[in-house]
Every structure is written in structure tokens, then in C-alpha cells.
Amino acid sequence: MTDRVPVRLAAPGRPKGLRLRALATASALLFLAGCSQMEPYQRPASASPDALPTAWPTAPVVAVPGAASASGTPQALRWQDWITDARLRTLVDSALANNRDARIAALQARQLQAQLQIREAARLPSVNAGVTGSRQTVGENEPLRSEYTAGLQVPSWEIDFFGRLASLRDAALGQYLASEEAVRSAQLSLVSSVASGWLGLQATDAQLALTRQTLASREEALRLVRLRYDNGAASALDLRQAESLAETARVALAQQQRQRAQQVNALTLLVGQPLNEALPAQALQPQGDALAAVAEVPVGLPSVVLLERPDIRAAEQQLMAANAQIGAARAAFFPRISLTASFGSASSELSGLLRGGSWGWALAPQALLPLFDGGANRAGLESAQAGRELAVAQYERAIQSAFREVNDALMGRGALEEELRAQQALANAESERLRLSELRLREGVASQLEVLDAQRSLFAAQQALLQTRFALAQNRVDLYRATGGY
């Protein structure tokens, strides 16, 4: 059975009372269209503000200057306020404009927006202009009959009496809004990734500078030990130890050069263009403390601000879409009412098609009630209900993951700050140890091995200090991403 009803134009002499009754019927159907089967959306109780923790399980809460909107609602930290390095801001701007992943997310949102418009259009009648003609015989000896029509046609307009189309529209709206949040999430991830890549590049450059300095000092120490060895003042063990330390520094230098090249390639992919096009070549060199490139993320915001994270908002929009799908699935159990109409001219002669007195109209309502569908509608409803439960679980998981990420970053920050203080003290102690060992060597009360061991320990401590500083900077990036900055 088809939804389309054949249309025949009514004769011009159709009684006026019949036309009024048809219009009244159509008006009544339009008035009653709105019996939606979709339940009002309610946010899961586990995600309500009352169910969320009121404070983070970490130490001190710091002030959050400018962290509230004009309405007093807490807001996440903007990346323009979080990034303090002008060079990094330039790279982020370039990435937001040129990164392909961000562009893909934006285009997917545009595609879903167009699909939403299609759903919106399905609720309205489509009007076509049509011209048809036919010639036929009824019996063997009957004359040939011709019929021509021209006018406006409304082909099978479904009157959304039980809200099926409205539910599908709401589902498409939820999908589109979720894609908009996915764009925000992609931008947040991009800003964080560019910041992380830039900090990693700066940390590697600092490591390279330290390794080059260490290699130069070790090569000079090796020259002196070899000279002492040639004059019988140093042992072969001293010479081999000095050679080992020099080659260790040379290996570390090669590894760090390879790592830097890979970091430049990764950052270039994120930025969407070569770095020397986004920044002058000299701007890529380390300038000051890389840890100061990003500000410390304040944690004075209430935990409810996490509900504004783009991934959580996207999960909630998906939940709303799943809720709307249940309404569409329920409406499938009820009659589907459609209306086919036309208005135009009809004539048995093509030359009289537009002649006065040949105009007419036709109205053909249709109602289809599903009687047997093999359980398809029941399965569709069960699928929609399961989809909603799945969306609820995904929404709750997104919230739980967000809290875990914030808690991990906050707990890590305190530990890294303490580790940085300890690493700085260790580096200072090793530097003093090397100074004293070299003094003892000059006074003849220490061996060359003692100095070489002090050099090795100092290099390791300085490397660990740089790595800890980078880890602390990366922790700021993690906390920015976890709190849903934008």
C-alpha cells in the first residue's frame, strides 16, 4: 500500500457545503496536530548540581579573577587569558585557522545543520507545479478520451498528529547541537595540543643547550685526562671513564636532535603550516622560562563548571536526541495521517486547458494504521529506549571521566611542585659537589674518577630538573583541558 492517493480535480460545480466541510476537517486535523509521544527531557539525577561534589579533593582553592560571567555563572578560562607567550598565541591562532581536524569537525557540523533543515522542511507541505496529460480508451468500441491538467499540487503532506516528525526534528536538532559542541571540543583539544607541543619543543631546546654545554666541557676534560695519561699522571681507567662520559653526552645530543625534529613535524601538523611561516626563525629559539608560556590554571571554580565542558555538553545533546527518538518510535504505533491536494485547471482539450470555467480543486486525506508489521515498530521502540539508556551511561561516564582528569591534574600539580623543589636542591648540591671535587683534584687529594663521577651526576640532575619543569608545564595544560577551557 502506498501513502499517495490519486488526485482528480473536482468539477467546478462542486457544492459549496462540501468544500466547507473539507476545510473544516483539515482545520481540525491541524488544530489537533501536536499530540506528541515524546516525554519531556530530564537531566539524569546523577548529573544534577546537587549530586556533584561541592569541592575538589585537593588542597587550597585559589582566587579566580574574572572567572564569572555577567550573570554570575562560573566560566572556564579562555585560552587568550591562559596563554601568556605571544609566540604561542600566534601558533594557536594559526592552528585554529588551518588545522584540518578542526576543519573536519566544522564541516561535519554544517552537514548536520543541513540535515536539521531537511527535518524542519518535512513538517511543512511541499507545493509543486505540475502539468499532466493522458489519452485512453475504456472499451473496444469507445472513442479515445483525452484529459489534461495543470496547476499546483501538494503531494502526500503528512499531518504530524502524533508528533512523529517533531520528534525526528528534535533528534536532528540534538545531533546538530552535539556536533557544535564537538567543534568546541576539537578546538579545546587543538589549543591544548599546540601548547603541549610548544612546551615540549622548548624543553627539548633547553635539553639541547645543556647537552651541548656538557659535551663541550667533557671533551675538554677528556683532552686534559688524555694529556695527563700521556704523561703518566692518569690511569687508563681515568681515560676510559672520560671517554665514556663524552660519548654519553654525544649520544644524548643525537637523541635530542632527532626528538626535536619529530616535535617540529608534529607541531607543524597541528598548526597547519610550516613553523617558519607562522613565526620568524629566531622566534623558535628558547627565550626565557618556558614554564611562563602558560599561566597557572586557577581551581577556585565550583565543580558544576565541568557540566559546561564541550564533551559533556555534547553527550547531553546526544541524550536529548536519543530521548526524541523514543517519541518518534512511539508515534509509529499510531495512524499516519497524510493529505494530498491539488488546485488547477482540467480539460479534455489541450487548447481549453486555461479557459475560464475549467478550474477546480481536489482534496484527498488518508489515514494508515499499522496492523501487522512483524514486530518492527515494537523493535524500533525497544531500540530507541536502549539507545536512551546507552546515552545516559555515556553522559554519566563523560562526567566521571572529567572529574577523574581534574583530580589527577590537581593531585599531580602539588606533587610536581614538591618534586621541582627537590630537583632544584639536588642540582644545586651536585653543582657544589663538582666544584669541591675539582678543587680537591687541583690540591691532589682526590682522583680524576671522583671529578668525572661528579660531572655525570650533575648532568643527570640538570636533565631531571628540566624534565620536571616540563612536566609541571604539561600539568598546567592537562588542567586547562580538564576544566574545559575555551
C-alpha positions as CSV (number, residue, x, y, z in Angstrom):
1,M,0.0,0.0,0.0
2,T,1.3,3.5,-0.8
3,D,0.8,6.7,1.0
4,R,0.0,8.6,-2.2
5,V,-3.7,8.9,-3.2
6,P,-4.5,9.5,-6.9
7,V,-5.7,13.1,-7.3
8,R,-8.5,14.1,-9.6
9,L,-9.5,17.7,-10.0
10,A,-13.0,18.4,-8.7
11,A,-15.5,19.7,-11.1
12,P,-16.1,23.5,-10.9
13,G,-19.7,22.9,-9.8
14,R,-18.9,21.0,-6.5
15,P,-21.4,22.1,-3.8
16,K,-20.1,24.8,-1.5
17,G,-21.2,22.9,1.6
18,L,-18.9,20.0,0.8
19,R,-15.9,22.4,0.4
20,L,-16.6,24.0,3.7
21,R,-16.8,20.5,5.4
22,A,-13.5,19.5,3.9
23,L,-11.8,22.7,5.0
24,A,-13.3,22.3,8.5
25,T,-11.9,18.7,8.6
26,A,-8.4,19.9,7.6
27,S,-8.5,22.7,10.1
28,A,-9.5,20.3,12.9
29,L,-6.6,18.0,12.0
30,L,-4.2,20.9,12.0
31,F,-5.5,22.0,15.4
32,L,-5.1,18.6,16.9
33,A,-1.6,18.1,15.4
34,G,0.6,18.2,18.5
35,C,-0.2,15.1,20.5
36,S,3.5,14.4,20.8
37,Q,4.5,11.0,22.2
38,M,7.9,12.4,23.3
39,E,8.5,12.6,27.1
40,P,9.9,15.9,28.3
41,Y,13.7,15.7,28.7
42,Q,15.0,15.5,32.3
43,R,18.7,15.6,33.1
44,P,19.7,12.4,34.9
45,A,19.7,12.7,38.7
46,S,23.4,11.6,38.8
47,A,24.3,14.7,36.8
48,S,22.3,17.3,38.7
49,P,24.2,20.0,40.5
50,D,23.1,18.7,43.9
51,A,24.7,15.3,43.1
52,L,28.1,16.7,42.2
53,P,30.9,17.3,44.7
54,T,30.9,20.8,46.1
55,A,34.7,21.0,46.2
56,W,37.8,19.4,44.7
57,P,39.6,16.8,46.8
58,T,42.8,18.8,46.8
59,A,44.5,21.5,48.8
60,P,44.0,25.2,48.6
61,V,41.5,26.9,46.4
62,V,42.9,30.0,44.8
63,A,41.1,33.1,43.6
64,V,39.7,33.1,40.1
65,P,39.9,36.7,38.8
66,G,37.4,37.3,36.0
67,A,36.2,33.8,36.0
68,A,32.5,34.6,36.2
69,S,30.2,35.9,33.5
70,A,28.0,38.9,33.8
71,S,25.2,36.7,35.1
72,G,27.4,35.3,37.9
73,T,27.7,31.8,36.3
74,P,31.2,30.4,36.6
75,Q,33.1,30.3,33.3
76,A,36.1,28.3,32.2
77,L,39.4,30.0,31.5
78,R,39.7,31.4,27.9
79,W,42.9,30.4,26.1
80,Q,43.7,34.0,25.3
81,D,43.9,34.6,29.1
82,W,45.7,31.3,29.8
83,I,48.5,31.6,27.2
84,T,50.9,34.4,28.1
85,D,53.6,33.8,25.4
86,A,52.9,35.9,22.3
87,R,54.6,33.4,20.1
88,L,52.4,30.6,21.3
89,R,49.3,32.7,20.8
90,T,50.4,33.2,17.2
91,L,50.7,29.5,16.7
92,V,47.3,28.8,18.3
93,D,45.7,31.4,16.0
94,S,47.3,29.7,13.0
95,A,46.2,26.3,14.2
96,L,42.6,27.3,14.7
97,A,42.5,28.7,11.2
98,N,44.4,26.0,9.3
99,N,44.2,22.7,11.3
100,R,42.4,20.0,9.2
101,D,40.9,18.2,12.2
102,A,39.2,21.4,13.3
103,R,38.0,22.0,9.8
104,I,36.6,18.5,9.5
105,A,34.6,19.0,12.8
106,A,33.2,22.3,11.5
107,L,32.2,20.7,8.2
108,Q,30.5,17.8,10.0
109,A,28.5,20.4,12.0
110,R,27.5,22.1,8.8
111,Q,26.3,18.8,7.3
112,L,24.2,18.0,10.4
113,Q,22.8,21.6,10.2
114,A,21.6,20.9,6.7
115,Q,20.0,17.6,7.8
116,L,18.2,19.5,10.5
117,Q,16.8,21.9,7.9
118,I,15.6,18.8,5.9
119,R,13.7,17.6,9.0
120,E,12.3,21.1,9.5
121,A,11.1,21.1,5.9
122,A,9.4,17.7,6.2
123,R,6.9,19.2,8.7
124,L,5.7,21.7,6.0
125,P,3.7,20.8,2.9
126,S,5.7,20.8,-0.3
127,V,4.0,22.6,-3.2
128,N,4.7,21.6,-6.8
129,A,3.6,23.0,-10.1
130,G,2.7,20.2,-12.5
131,V,1.3,19.6,-15.9
132,T,-0.1,16.1,-16.9
133,G,-1.8,14.7,-19.9
134,S,-3.3,11.3,-20.7
135,R,-5.2,9.6,-23.5
136,Q,-7.0,6.3,-23.1
137,T,-10.0,4.2,-24.2
138,V,-12.4,2.5,-21.9
139,G,-13.8,-0.2,-24.2
140,E,-13.0,-1.7,-27.6
141,N,-15.6,0.5,-29.4
142,E,-15.4,3.6,-27.2
143,P,-13.8,6.7,-28.5
144,L,-10.4,7.9,-27.5
145,R,-10.6,10.1,-24.4
146,S,-8.1,12.8,-23.5
147,E,-7.5,14.6,-20.2
148,Y,-5.1,17.4,-19.4
149,T,-4.5,19.1,-16.1
150,A,-2.2,21.9,-14.9
151,G,-1.9,23.6,-11.5
152,L,-0.4,23.3,-8.0
153,Q,-0.1,20.0,-6.2
154,V,0.6,19.1,-2.5
155,P,1.8,15.5,-2.7
156,S,1.0,13.5,0.4
157,W,1.7,16.0,3.2
158,E,1.9,14.2,6.5
159,I,0.0,15.9,9.3
160,D,2.1,15.4,12.4
161,F,-0.9,14.5,14.6
162,F,1.2,12.3,17.0
163,G,4.5,14.2,16.8
164,R,6.5,11.8,14.8
165,L,8.0,14.4,12.6
166,A,8.5,16.8,15.5
167,S,10.4,14.1,17.4
168,L,12.6,13.4,14.4
169,R,13.2,17.1,14.1
170,D,14.2,17.3,17.8
171,A,16.5,14.3,17.4
172,A,18.2,16.0,14.4
173,L,18.5,19.2,16.5
174,G,20.2,17.3,19.3
175,Q,22.6,15.7,16.8
176,Y,23.4,19.2,15.3
177,L,24.0,20.8,18.7
178,A,26.2,17.9,19.7
179,S,28.2,18.5,16.6
180,E,28.6,22.1,17.6
181,E,29.9,21.0,20.9
182,A,32.2,18.6,19.1
183,V,33.7,21.6,17.3
184,R,34.3,23.3,20.6
185,S,35.9,20.1,21.9
186,A,38.1,19.9,18.9
187,Q,39.2,23.5,19.4
188,L,39.9,22.8,23.1
189,S,42.0,19.8,22.2
190,L,43.8,21.7,19.5
191,V,44.7,24.6,21.7
192,S,46.0,22.1,24.4
193,S,47.9,20.1,21.9
194,V,49.6,23.1,20.4
195,A,50.5,24.4,23.8
196,S,51.8,20.9,24.8
197,G,53.8,20.7,21.6
198,W,55.3,24.1,22.0
199,L,56.3,23.5,25.6
200,G,57.8,20.1,24.6
201,L,59.8,21.9,21.9
202,Q,61.1,24.5,24.3
203,A,62.0,21.8,26.8
204,T,63.9,19.9,24.2
205,D,65.8,23.1,23.1
206,A,66.7,23.6,26.8
207,Q,68.0,20.0,26.9
208,L,70.0,20.5,23.8
209,A,71.6,23.6,25.2
210,L,72.5,21.8,28.4
211,T,73.8,18.7,26.4
212,R,76.0,20.9,24.1
213,Q,77.5,22.7,27.1
214,T,78.1,19.4,28.9
215,L,79.6,17.8,25.8
216,A,82.0,20.7,25.4
217,S,83.1,20.5,29.0
218,R,83.5,16.8,28.8
219,E,85.5,17.0,25.6
220,E,87.8,19.5,27.3
221,A,88.0,17.2,30.4
222,L,88.9,14.3,28.0
223,R,91.6,16.3,26.4
224,L,93.1,17.1,29.8
225,V,92.9,13.5,31.0
226,R,94.5,12.2,27.8
227,L,97.3,14.7,28.3
228,R,97.7,13.5,31.9
229,Y,97.6,9.9,30.7
230,D,100.3,10.5,28.1
231,N,102.5,12.0,30.9
232,G,101.8,9.1,33.3
233,A,99.7,11.2,35.7
234,A,96.4,9.4,35.0
235,S,95.5,5.8,34.6
236,A,93.9,4.0,31.7
237,L,90.7,3.7,33.8
238,D,90.6,7.5,34.1
239,L,91.0,7.9,30.4
240,R,88.3,5.3,29.5
241,Q,85.9,6.9,32.1
242,A,86.4,10.3,30.5
243,E,85.8,8.9,27.0
244,S,82.7,7.2,28.2
245,L,81.2,10.4,29.6
246,A,82.0,12.3,26.4
247,E,80.4,9.7,24.2
248,T,77.3,9.5,26.6
249,A,76.8,13.2,26.1
250,R,77.3,12.8,22.3
251,V,74.6,10.1,22.2
252,A,72.2,12.2,24.3
253,L,72.8,15.1,21.8
254,A,71.9,12.9,18.8
255,Q,68.8,11.6,20.5
256,Q,67.6,15.1,21.4
257,Q,68.2,16.4,17.9
258,R,66.1,13.5,16.5
259,Q,63.4,14.2,19.1
260,R,63.3,17.9,18.2
261,A,62.9,17.2,14.5
262,Q,59.9,14.9,15.3
263,Q,58.4,17.6,17.6
264,V,58.7,20.2,14.9
265,N,56.9,17.9,12.5
266,A,54.1,17.2,15.0
267,L,53.7,20.8,15.7
268,T,53.7,21.7,12.0
269,L,50.8,19.2,11.5
270,L,48.8,20.8,14.3
271,V,49.5,24.4,13.2
272,G,48.6,23.5,9.6
273,Q,51.7,25.2,8.0
274,P,55.4,25.2,8.5
275,L,56.5,26.9,11.7
276,N,58.9,29.2,9.9
277,E,55.9,30.6,8.1
278,A,53.9,31.1,11.2
279,L,56.8,32.6,13.2
280,P,60.2,34.0,12.3
281,A,63.0,31.5,12.6
282,Q,64.6,33.3,15.5
283,A,61.3,33.2,17.4
284,L,61.5,29.4,17.6
285,Q,64.6,29.6,19.8
286,P,64.2,29.4,23.6
287,Q,63.5,32.8,25.2
288,G,63.3,32.9,29.0
289,D,61.4,30.4,31.1
290,A,59.2,28.1,29.0
291,L,57.1,27.4,32.1
292,A,55.9,31.0,31.9
293,A,54.4,30.4,28.5
294,V,51.1,29.3,30.1
295,A,49.5,30.7,33.2
296,E,48.7,28.6,36.3
297,V,45.1,27.4,36.0
298,P,43.0,28.6,39.0
299,V,40.9,26.0,40.7
300,G,38.5,28.2,42.6
301,L,35.7,27.3,40.2
302,P,32.9,25.1,41.6
303,S,32.8,21.5,40.3
304,V,29.5,22.3,38.5
305,V,31.5,24.2,35.9
306,L,32.5,20.8,34.5
307,L,29.0,20.4,33.1
308,E,30.0,23.1,30.6
309,R,32.8,21.1,29.2
310,P,32.2,20.6,25.5
311,D,32.4,16.8,25.6
312,I,29.9,16.7,28.4
313,R,27.6,19.1,26.7
314,A,27.8,17.0,23.5
315,A,27.0,13.9,25.5
316,E,23.9,15.6,26.9
317,Q,22.8,16.7,23.5
318,Q,23.1,13.2,22.3
319,L,21.0,12.1,25.2
320,M,18.3,14.7,24.2
321,A,18.4,13.3,20.7
322,A,18.0,9.7,22.0
323,N,15.1,10.9,24.1
324,A,13.4,12.4,21.0
325,Q,13.9,9.1,19.1
326,I,11.7,7.4,21.6
327,G,8.9,9.9,20.8
328,A,9.2,9.0,17.1
329,A,9.2,5.3,17.8
330,R,6.1,5.6,19.9
331,A,4.3,7.7,17.2
332,A,4.9,4.8,14.8
333,F,2.2,2.8,16.6
334,F,-0.5,5.4,15.8
335,P,-2.2,6.2,12.5
336,R,-0.2,8.2,10.0
337,I,-2.4,10.9,8.5
338,S,-1.5,12.5,5.2
339,L,-3.2,14.9,2.9
340,T,-2.9,15.1,-0.9
341,A,-4.3,18.2,-2.6
342,S,-4.3,20.0,-5.9
343,F,-5.7,23.1,-7.4
344,G,-5.6,23.9,-11.1
345,S,-7.3,23.5,-14.5
346,A,-8.6,20.4,-16.2
347,S,-9.8,20.0,-19.7
348,S,-10.3,17.3,-22.3
349,E,-8.7,19.5,-24.9
350,L,-5.3,20.9,-24.6
351,S,-6.4,24.2,-26.2
352,G,-9.0,24.7,-23.4
353,L,-6.7,24.0,-20.5
354,L,-6.6,27.6,-19.4
355,R,-10.0,28.6,-20.5
356,G,-12.3,30.2,-17.9
357,G,-14.6,27.8,-16.1
358,S,-12.2,24.9,-16.2
359,W,-10.7,25.5,-12.8
360,G,-11.1,23.1,-9.9
361,W,-9.5,21.5,-6.8
362,A,-9.1,18.1,-5.1
363,L,-8.5,17.1,-1.5
364,A,-7.7,13.5,-0.6
365,P,-6.9,12.8,3.1
366,Q,-5.6,9.4,4.1
367,A,-5.0,7.6,7.4
368,L,-2.9,4.5,7.7
369,L,-3.0,2.4,10.9
370,P,-0.3,-0.3,11.2
371,L,-2.0,-3.6,11.9
372,F,0.8,-6.1,11.2
373,D,4.5,-5.2,10.7
374,G,6.2,-8.3,12.0
375,G,7.2,-6.6,15.3
376,A,9.1,-3.9,13.5
377,N,7.5,-1.0,15.5
378,R,8.0,-2.8,18.8
379,A,11.6,-3.5,18.0
380,G,12.1,0.2,16.9
381,L,10.7,1.4,20.3
382,E,12.9,-1.1,22.2
383,S,15.9,0.1,20.2
384,A,15.1,3.7,20.9
385,Q,14.7,3.0,24.6
386,A,18.0,1.1,24.7
387,G,19.6,4.0,22.8
388,R,18.5,6.4,25.5
389,E,19.9,4.2,28.3
390,L,23.1,4.0,26.3
391,A,23.2,7.8,26.0
392,V,22.6,8.1,29.8
393,A,25.5,5.8,30.5
394,Q,27.8,7.7,28.1
395,Y,26.8,11.0,29.6
396,E,27.5,9.8,33.2
397,R,30.8,8.3,32.0
398,A,31.8,11.6,30.5
399,I,31.1,13.4,33.8
400,Q,33.0,10.8,35.8
401,S,36.0,10.9,33.3
402,A,36.0,14.7,33.6
403,F,36.2,14.6,37.4
404,R,39.0,12.0,37.3
405,E,41.0,14.1,34.9
406,V,40.7,17.2,37.0
407,N,41.5,15.3,40.2
408,D,44.5,13.7,38.6
409,A,45.8,17.0,37.3
410,L,45.3,18.7,40.7
411,M,46.9,16.0,42.7
412,G,49.8,15.9,40.2
413,R,50.3,19.6,40.5
414,G,51.1,19.5,44.2
415,A,53.4,16.5,43.7
416,L,55.2,18.1,40.8
417,E,55.8,21.4,42.6
418,E,57.4,19.5,45.5
419,E,59.4,17.4,43.1
420,L,60.6,20.5,41.3
421,R,61.9,22.0,44.6
422,A,63.7,18.7,45.4
423,Q,65.2,18.5,41.9
424,Q,66.4,22.1,42.2
425,A,68.0,21.4,45.5
426,L,69.6,18.2,44.1
427,A,71.0,20.1,41.1
428,N,72.5,22.8,43.4
429,A,74.0,20.1,45.6
430,E,75.6,18.3,42.6
431,S,76.9,21.6,41.3
432,E,78.6,22.3,44.6
433,R,79.9,18.7,44.7
434,L,81.5,19.1,41.3
435,R,83.1,22.4,42.4
436,L,84.6,20.8,45.5
437,S,85.8,17.7,43.6
438,E,87.6,19.9,41.1
439,L,89.2,21.8,44.0
440,R,90.3,18.6,45.7
441,L,91.7,17.4,42.4
442,R,93.8,20.5,42.0
443,E,95.0,20.1,45.5
444,G,95.9,16.5,44.9
445,V,93.6,14.9,47.5
446,A,91.1,13.5,45.0
447,S,91.2,11.3,41.9
448,Q,90.1,12.1,38.4
449,L,87.4,9.5,38.8
450,E,85.8,11.5,41.6
451,V,85.5,14.5,39.3
452,L,84.2,12.5,36.4
453,D,81.5,10.9,38.7
454,A,80.5,14.4,39.9
455,Q,80.2,15.6,36.3
456,R,78.0,12.6,35.4
457,S,75.8,13.1,38.5
458,L,75.4,16.9,37.8
459,F,74.4,16.3,34.2
460,A,71.8,13.7,35.3
461,A,70.4,16.1,37.9
462,Q,70.2,19.0,35.5
463,Q,68.4,16.9,32.9
464,A,65.9,15.7,35.6
465,L,65.3,19.3,36.6
466,L,64.5,20.3,33.0
467,Q,62.2,17.3,32.7
468,T,60.4,18.1,35.9
469,R,59.9,21.7,34.8
470,F,58.4,20.5,31.5
471,A,56.1,18.0,33.4
472,L,54.9,20.9,35.6
473,A,54.1,23.0,32.5
474,Q,52.4,20.0,30.9
475,N,50.3,19.6,34.1
476,R,49.0,23.2,33.5
477,V,48.0,22.1,30.0
478,D,46.2,19.0,31.4
479,L,44.4,21.0,34.0
480,Y,43.3,23.6,31.4
481,R,42.0,20.8,29.2
482,A,40.3,19.0,32.1
483,T,38.4,22.1,33.3
484,G,37.1,22.7,29.8
485,G,38.8,26.0,28.9
486,Y,37.8,27.5,25.7
